[in-house]
Amino acid sequence: MTSRFRYIAEWMFMDVLGIGVQFTSDSKAIVNTDLPVLNYSLNRVGGEPFIRACGLLESGSLEVPDLVLVPCRDATGLFPTSDDSLMPFDPFASCFYIITRMEEYFPSECDEYGRFNHELSVLSAMGSLGKPVTNIWCRILSESLKEVYPGLIFPIMPFRYLPTIDIDNAFAYAGKSILRNLGSAVRQFGTKGFHGIAERWKVLTGQAKDPYDTYDYMFHHFKGNEKEVRFFIHLGDRSLFDTPVSWTNERLRKLVRMIHNHYPSGIHPSYLASMDESPERIINEKQRFSVITGADPIISRQHFLMLRLPETYRKLLMAGITADYSMGYAGITGFRAGTCTPFPFYDLVADEPSNLTIFPFQAMDVTLKNYMKLNPDEAIHNVCTLMDEVKAVGGWFSIIWHNESVTGSGAWKEYRRVFEVINQKGFGYARQ
């Protein structure tokens, strides 16, 4: 038995389907048992339910069998099996290929930031990015097994709602040096004119609230659900793609402490950290969080969703991160890893599972407005459709917000309504 098969079978049966599973390589044990069995191998032993293995899980390499689409019930799987198999496709190899993101280890084309292009994914080619296909494949496997073992009971898996907040830039004007504000004012004059300068002046002189200071508003809408929310705070250095308030600023520190005292929170590793080959910047940003809060952060999400496999996850593990929330696309909503169930990162180069848990997300505010160009009503429809897909199979629905996207003004004027509708539906589903 390979580590690949044990890894994926435990995830499918225990995490997705909610039942226990035992393994044996003894063919006699299959025959001499009253327990439900499933033979996953190259050869049938007797009359037991059997799925012919396609070979992917028996290999330790990055070579992949031909990606052949196989219709099955109301879905489409990968890797055909045999006429005497319980299912026409190999559900274990299919799930393993998708959730380990094997196709991302050698991308042939990336976007302008070096991120994997979602249009190159097999799920995009299948037209299935909008569905948690691995959860659906697991459901088909459970239905197939129940046809053989009618007494086999699979529990109904609960729906979980996981709203998350990325704080890239805690304040628009406050907490920044005079020189930085002057430079920003000059750049802003071309778009906001004297109104922008007046707004900045009022904030800096204490006459108005900073427009990015939307924390009281968010806290109000999260009240009673604090444990279900995650905050990720950028504490890195400035660069072309990193524009945080300095981690030494006392106003920022007070905000970070307040968030940490009420919500599970962690770091938002900088763009600079993502470009480094070593984990030193991530470790440094973790230490800054610890200095501010007195706690060691163990959760993260990459700024700009910068994710390169296996390098990014290896650096997080070396830095002591145990859960990451970066698994999703910037350019489109949906299920990048084909699932709404958290899973351990499997390092395909080392060919072994790790202690880093991956929590996928399905939608992001910037994706909805800037990439997909959706108006508020279209954004609500898109997100609610994805949420219904998760509710149908049981799992975690997660969405990313930013503090500046719920300002209720400017380019984000109508997105407070999106935020409120999605939260109301998500928390409502979770209570059912």
C-alpha positions as CSV (number, residue, x, y, z in Angstrom):
1,M,0.0,0.0,0.0
2,T,1.4,3.4,-1.0
3,S,1.3,6.6,1.0
4,R,-0.6,8.2,-1.9
5,F,-3.5,5.7,-1.6
6,R,-3.6,5.8,2.2
7,Y,-3.6,9.6,2.1
8,I,-6.4,10.0,-0.4
9,A,-8.6,7.1,1.0
10,E,-8.5,8.5,4.5
11,W,-9.4,11.9,3.3
12,M,-12.3,10.7,1.1
13,F,-13.8,8.3,3.7
14,M,-13.0,10.1,6.9
15,D,-13.0,13.8,6.1
16,V,-15.5,14.0,3.2
17,L,-17.8,11.0,3.9
18,G,-17.5,10.9,7.6
19,I,-16.9,7.2,8.2
20,G,-13.9,5.2,9.4
21,V,-11.7,3.1,7.1
22,Q,-9.2,0.3,7.6
23,F,-6.6,-1.0,5.2
24,T,-5.2,-4.5,4.4
25,S,-3.1,-6.0,1.7
26,D,-4.2,-9.5,2.8
27,S,-6.6,-10.9,0.1
28,K,-7.9,-13.5,2.6
29,A,-9.1,-10.8,4.9
30,I,-11.3,-9.5,2.2
31,V,-13.0,-12.9,1.9
32,N,-13.2,-13.7,5.6
33,T,-15.0,-10.7,7.0
34,D,-18.5,-9.5,7.6
35,L,-17.5,-5.9,7.2
36,P,-18.2,-3.9,4.0
37,V,-15.1,-4.1,1.8
38,L,-13.8,-2.5,-1.3
39,N,-11.0,-4.0,-3.3
40,Y,-8.8,-1.3,-4.9
41,S,-6.1,-3.0,-6.9
42,L,-5.3,-4.6,-10.3
43,N,-7.1,-7.9,-9.6
44,R,-10.4,-9.0,-8.3
45,V,-10.3,-11.6,-5.5
46,G,-13.9,-12.9,-5.4
47,G,-17.3,-11.3,-5.6
48,E,-16.4,-8.2,-3.6
49,P,-16.9,-4.7,-5.0
50,F,-13.8,-3.9,-7.0
51,I,-12.2,-0.8,-8.6
52,R,-9.3,-1.4,-10.9
53,A,-6.5,1.0,-10.0
54,C,-5.3,3.2,-12.9
55,G,-1.7,3.3,-11.6
56,L,-1.4,6.9,-10.5
57,L,-1.4,6.0,-6.8
58,E,1.0,3.1,-7.2
59,S,3.6,5.4,-8.7
60,G,5.9,7.8,-6.9
61,S,6.6,10.0,-9.9
62,L,4.9,13.1,-11.3
63,E,4.0,11.2,-14.5
64,V,0.2,11.1,-15.0
65,P,-1.9,8.6,-17.0
66,D,-3.8,10.0,-19.9
67,L,-6.6,12.4,-18.7
68,V,-9.6,10.6,-20.1
69,L,-13.0,12.0,-19.2
70,V,-15.5,9.4,-18.0
71,P,-19.2,10.1,-17.6
72,C,-20.7,8.6,-14.4
73,R,-24.2,9.3,-13.1
74,D,-24.6,13.1,-12.9
75,A,-20.8,13.9,-13.1
76,T,-17.7,13.3,-15.1
77,G,-14.6,11.6,-13.6
78,L,-11.0,10.9,-14.7
79,F,-9.0,7.7,-15.4
80,P,-11.3,4.9,-16.8
81,T,-11.3,1.6,-14.9
82,S,-12.7,-1.7,-16.2
83,D,-16.1,-3.3,-17.1
84,D,-16.1,-5.3,-13.9
85,S,-15.3,-2.3,-11.6
86,L,-17.8,-0.7,-9.2
87,M,-17.4,2.6,-11.0
88,P,-16.4,3.4,-14.6
89,F,-13.7,5.9,-13.4
90,D,-11.0,5.7,-10.6
91,P,-12.4,8.0,-7.9
92,F,-9.2,7.7,-5.7
93,A,-6.8,8.7,-8.5
94,S,-9.2,11.4,-9.7
95,C,-9.4,13.0,-6.2
96,F,-5.7,12.7,-5.7
97,Y,-4.8,14.3,-9.0
98,I,-7.1,17.2,-8.3
99,I,-6.6,18.1,-4.6
100,T,-2.8,17.7,-4.7
101,R,-2.8,20.1,-7.6
102,M,-0.5,17.9,-9.6
103,E,-1.1,19.9,-12.8
104,E,0.3,23.0,-11.1
105,Y,3.8,21.5,-10.5
106,F,4.7,22.1,-14.2
107,P,2.6,25.0,-15.4
108,S,3.1,25.8,-19.1
109,E,1.7,29.3,-18.7
110,C,1.3,31.7,-15.8
111,D,-0.3,35.1,-15.3
112,E,1.6,38.4,-14.9
113,Y,2.4,37.6,-11.3
114,G,3.6,34.1,-12.0
115,R,0.5,32.4,-10.7
116,F,-1.1,29.3,-12.2
117,N,-3.5,30.2,-15.0
118,H,-7.0,28.8,-14.1
119,E,-7.8,28.5,-17.8
120,L,-5.2,25.7,-18.0
121,S,-6.8,23.6,-15.3
122,V,-8.5,20.3,-16.2
123,L,-11.5,21.4,-14.2
124,S,-11.8,24.5,-16.4
125,A,-11.6,22.2,-19.5
126,M,-14.3,20.1,-18.0
127,G,-16.5,23.1,-17.2
128,S,-16.5,22.1,-13.6
129,L,-14.7,24.9,-11.8
130,G,-18.0,25.9,-10.3
131,K,-18.6,22.5,-8.6
132,P,-16.9,20.7,-5.7
133,V,-16.2,17.7,-8.0
134,T,-14.1,15.7,-5.6
135,N,-16.9,15.8,-3.0
136,I,-19.3,14.8,-5.7
137,W,-17.1,11.9,-6.7
138,C,-17.0,10.8,-3.1
139,R,-20.8,10.9,-2.9
140,I,-21.0,8.7,-6.1
141,L,-18.6,6.3,-4.4
142,S,-20.8,6.2,-1.3
143,E,-23.9,5.6,-3.4
144,S,-22.2,2.8,-5.3
145,L,-21.2,1.1,-2.1
146,K,-24.6,1.4,-0.6
147,E,-26.1,-0.4,-3.5
148,V,-23.9,-3.4,-2.5
149,Y,-24.2,-2.8,1.3
150,P,-27.7,-1.3,1.9
151,G,-27.0,-1.1,5.7
152,L,-23.9,1.1,5.2
153,I,-24.7,4.5,6.7
154,F,-22.9,7.7,5.6
155,P,-23.7,10.7,7.8
156,I,-24.9,14.0,6.4
157,M,-21.9,16.3,6.5
158,P,-22.5,19.8,7.9
159,F,-22.3,23.1,6.1
160,R,-19.7,25.5,7.5
161,Y,-19.4,29.2,6.6
162,L,-15.9,30.7,6.8
163,P,-15.7,34.5,6.0
164,T,-12.1,35.8,5.9
165,I,-10.6,39.3,5.9
166,D,-7.3,40.2,4.3
167,I,-5.8,43.4,5.7
168,D,-3.3,44.5,3.0
169,N,-3.5,48.2,4.0
170,A,-5.0,48.8,7.4
171,F,-5.6,52.6,6.8
172,A,-5.8,54.8,3.7
173,Y,-4.2,57.8,5.3
174,A,-3.7,57.2,9.0
175,G,-0.6,55.7,10.5
176,K,1.5,56.8,7.5
177,S,4.4,59.3,7.4
178,I,4.0,62.8,6.2
179,L,6.3,62.1,3.2
180,R,4.3,59.0,2.3
181,N,1.0,61.0,2.5
182,L,2.4,63.7,0.4
183,G,3.4,61.3,-2.3
184,S,0.1,59.6,-2.2
185,A,-1.8,62.9,-2.4
186,V,0.0,63.9,-5.6
187,R,-0.8,60.5,-7.2
188,Q,-4.4,60.7,-6.0
189,F,-5.0,64.2,-7.3
190,G,-5.4,62.9,-10.8
191,T,-8.3,60.7,-9.9
192,K,-9.9,62.5,-6.9
193,G,-8.8,66.0,-7.3
194,F,-9.2,68.4,-4.4
195,H,-11.9,66.1,-2.8
196,G,-9.2,63.5,-2.2
197,I,-6.8,66.1,-0.6
198,A,-9.6,67.4,1.6
199,E,-10.6,63.9,2.7
200,R,-7.0,63.1,3.5
201,W,-6.6,66.4,5.5
202,K,-9.7,65.7,7.6
203,V,-8.5,62.2,8.5
204,L,-5.0,63.3,9.4
205,T,-6.4,66.2,11.6
206,G,-8.9,64.0,13.3
207,Q,-12.0,65.5,11.8
208,A,-13.0,62.4,9.9
209,K,-12.6,58.6,10.1
210,D,-10.1,56.9,7.9
211,P,-12.1,55.4,4.9
212,Y,-10.3,52.0,5.3
213,D,-11.3,51.9,9.0
214,T,-14.3,49.6,8.5
215,Y,-13.5,47.4,11.4
216,D,-16.5,48.4,13.7
217,Y,-18.8,47.8,10.7
218,M,-17.4,44.3,10.2
219,F,-17.3,43.5,13.9
220,H,-21.0,44.3,14.1
221,H,-21.9,41.9,11.3
222,F,-19.7,39.2,12.7
223,K,-21.1,39.5,16.2
224,G,-21.9,36.1,17.7
225,N,-19.8,34.3,15.0
226,E,-16.3,35.5,15.9
227,K,-14.9,31.9,16.1
228,E,-16.0,31.3,12.5
229,V,-14.1,34.3,11.0
230,R,-10.4,34.5,10.1
231,F,-8.3,37.7,9.8
232,F,-5.0,37.8,7.9
233,I,-2.8,40.8,8.5
234,H,0.1,42.1,6.3
235,L,3.1,42.9,8.5
236,G,5.7,42.8,5.8
237,D,8.0,45.5,4.4
238,R,7.0,47.9,1.6
239,S,7.6,47.0,-2.0
240,L,6.0,47.6,-5.4
241,F,3.2,45.2,-4.5
242,D,3.3,45.6,-0.7
243,T,1.8,48.8,0.7
244,P,1.1,48.1,4.4
245,V,1.1,50.5,7.3
246,S,4.4,50.0,9.1
247,W,4.2,47.2,11.7
248,T,5.9,49.6,14.2
249,N,3.0,52.0,14.1
250,E,1.1,52.0,17.4
251,R,-2.3,52.6,15.8
252,L,-1.8,49.5,13.7
253,R,-0.5,47.5,16.7
254,K,-3.6,48.4,18.7
255,L,-5.8,47.2,15.8
256,V,-3.9,44.0,15.5
257,R,-4.2,43.3,19.2
258,M,-7.9,44.1,19.2
259,I,-8.5,41.7,16.2
260,H,-6.4,39.0,17.8
261,N,-8.3,39.2,21.1
262,H,-11.6,38.5,19.4
263,Y,-10.9,36.5,16.2
264,P,-8.7,33.7,15.0
265,S,-6.0,35.6,13.1
266,G,-2.7,35.1,11.4
267,I,-0.2,36.6,8.9
268,H,-0.7,37.7,5.3
269,P,2.8,36.9,4.0
270,S,4.0,39.7,1.7
271,Y,4.7,39.6,-2.0
272,L,8.4,40.0,-1.1
273,A,8.2,36.9,1.1
274,S,6.5,34.9,-1.7
275,M,9.4,35.7,-4.1
276,D,12.1,34.6,-1.6
277,E,13.4,31.1,-1.9
278,S,14.0,30.9,1.9
279,P,11.3,31.2,4.6
280,E,13.2,34.0,6.4
281,R,10.8,36.8,5.5
282,I,7.8,34.7,6.5
283,I,9.5,33.9,9.8
284,N,10.3,37.6,10.3
285,E,6.7,38.6,9.6
286,K,5.5,35.9,12.1
287,Q,7.9,37.3,14.7
288,R,6.4,40.8,14.2
289,F,2.9,39.3,14.9
290,S,4.2,37.7,18.0
291,V,5.8,41.0,19.2
292,I,2.5,42.8,18.8
293,T,0.2,40.1,20.2
294,G,2.3,37.9,22.4
295,A,1.1,34.9,20.4
296,D,2.7,32.7,17.8
297,P,0.5,32.8,14.6
298,I,-0.1,29.4,12.9
299,I,-2.4,30.4,10.1
300,S,-1.7,32.3,6.9
301,R,-2.9,33.5,3.5
302,Q,-0.5,34.6,0.8
303,H,-0.7,38.3,-0.3
304,F,-1.8,38.4,-4.0
305,L,-2.6,34.7,-3.6
306,M,1.0,33.9,-4.6
307,L,1.1,30.1,-4.5
308,R,3.9,28.0,-6.1
309,L,3.9,24.3,-5.5
310,P,5.6,22.8,-3.5
311,E,7.8,25.8,-2.6
312,T,5.2,28.0,-0.9
313,Y,3.8,25.3,1.3
314,R,7.3,24.1,2.2
315,K,8.3,27.6,3.3
316,L,5.2,27.8,5.5
317,L,5.9,24.5,7.1
318,M,9.5,25.6,7.9
319,A,8.1,28.8,9.4
320,G,5.8,26.9,11.7
321,I,2.5,27.6,9.9
322,T,0.0,24.7,10.3
323,A,-2.9,25.9,8.2
324,D,-3.1,28.0,5.0
325,Y,-6.0,29.7,3.3
326,S,-4.6,30.6,-0.2
327,M,-6.1,27.8,-2.3
328,G,-8.3,29.6,-4.8
329,Y,-8.0,31.7,-7.9
330,A,-7.8,35.4,-8.2
331,G,-9.2,35.5,-11.7
332,I,-12.3,33.5,-11.3
333,T,-14.6,32.1,-8.5
334,G,-14.9,28.4,-7.9
335,F,-13.1,25.3,-6.6
336,R,-9.4,25.4,-7.5
337,A,-8.8,22.1,-5.8
338,G,-12.2,20.7,-6.7
339,T,-13.3,20.5,-3.1
340,C,-14.9,22.4,-0.2
341,T,-13.3,20.1,2.4
342,P,-10.0,21.0,4.0
343,F,-7.1,18.6,3.2
344,P,-3.5,18.1,4.2
345,F,-0.9,19.3,1.7
346,Y,0.7,16.4,-0.1
347,D,4.2,17.2,-1.3
348,L,4.4,15.4,-4.6
349,V,8.1,15.9,-5.0
350,A,8.8,14.3,-1.6
351,D,5.9,11.9,-2.2
352,E,4.5,12.3,1.3
353,P,1.8,14.1,3.2
354,S,2.5,17.0,5.5
355,N,1.2,18.6,8.7
356,L,0.0,21.7,6.8
357,T,-3.8,21.8,6.4
358,I,-5.2,23.6,3.3
359,F,-8.5,25.5,3.6
360,P,-9.8,26.3,0.1
361,F,-11.8,29.4,-0.6
362,Q,-14.4,29.8,-3.4
363,A,-14.8,33.6,-3.9
364,M,-13.0,36.9,-3.3
365,D,-14.3,40.5,-3.5
366,V,-11.6,41.6,-5.9
367,T,-12.4,38.6,-8.2
368,L,-16.0,39.5,-8.4
369,K,-15.6,43.2,-9.1
370,N,-12.3,43.7,-10.8
371,Y,-11.6,40.4,-12.6
372,M,-15.1,39.2,-13.5
373,K,-16.6,42.7,-13.7
374,L,-19.8,41.7,-11.9
375,N,-22.3,44.2,-10.6
376,P,-23.5,43.7,-7.0
377,D,-26.6,41.6,-8.1
378,E,-24.5,39.4,-10.3
379,A,-21.9,39.0,-7.6
380,I,-24.5,37.9,-5.1
381,H,-26.0,35.4,-7.6
382,N,-22.5,34.0,-8.4
383,V,-21.5,33.6,-4.7
384,C,-24.9,32.2,-3.6
385,T,-24.8,29.6,-6.4
386,L,-21.4,28.4,-5.2
387,M,-22.7,28.4,-1.6
388,D,-25.6,26.2,-2.6
389,E,-23.1,23.8,-4.3
390,V,-21.3,23.5,-1.0
391,K,-24.5,23.0,1.0
392,A,-25.5,20.2,-1.3
393,V,-22.5,18.1,-0.4
394,G,-21.6,19.4,3.0
395,G,-18.3,21.3,3.6
396,W,-16.8,24.7,4.1
397,F,-17.8,27.7,2.1
398,S,-15.2,30.4,2.3
399,I,-15.0,33.9,0.9
400,I,-12.3,36.6,1.1
401,W,-13.1,40.3,1.9
402,H,-10.7,43.2,2.4
403,N,-11.3,46.1,4.8
404,E,-11.3,48.6,1.9
405,S,-14.0,46.7,-0.1
406,V,-16.7,47.3,2.5
407,T,-16.2,51.1,2.8
408,G,-19.6,51.7,1.1
409,S,-18.1,54.4,-1.0
410,G,-16.1,55.0,-4.2
411,A,-15.6,52.0,-6.5
412,W,-16.9,49.7,-3.7
413,K,-20.0,51.8,-3.0
414,E,-22.5,48.9,-3.6
415,Y,-20.4,46.1,-2.2
416,R,-21.5,46.5,1.4
417,R,-24.8,45.1,0.3
418,V,-23.0,42.1,-1.2
419,F,-21.1,41.6,2.1
420,E,-24.3,41.7,4.1
421,V,-26.4,39.4,1.9
422,I,-23.6,36.8,1.7
423,N,-23.0,36.8,5.5
424,Q,-26.7,36.6,6.2
425,K,-27.1,33.6,3.9
426,G,-23.8,31.9,5.0
427,F,-24.4,32.1,8.7
428,G,-28.1,31.2,8.2
429,Y,-27.1,28.0,6.3
430,A,-24.6,27.2,9.0
431,R,-27.3,27.3,11.7
432,Q,-29.7,25.0,9.9
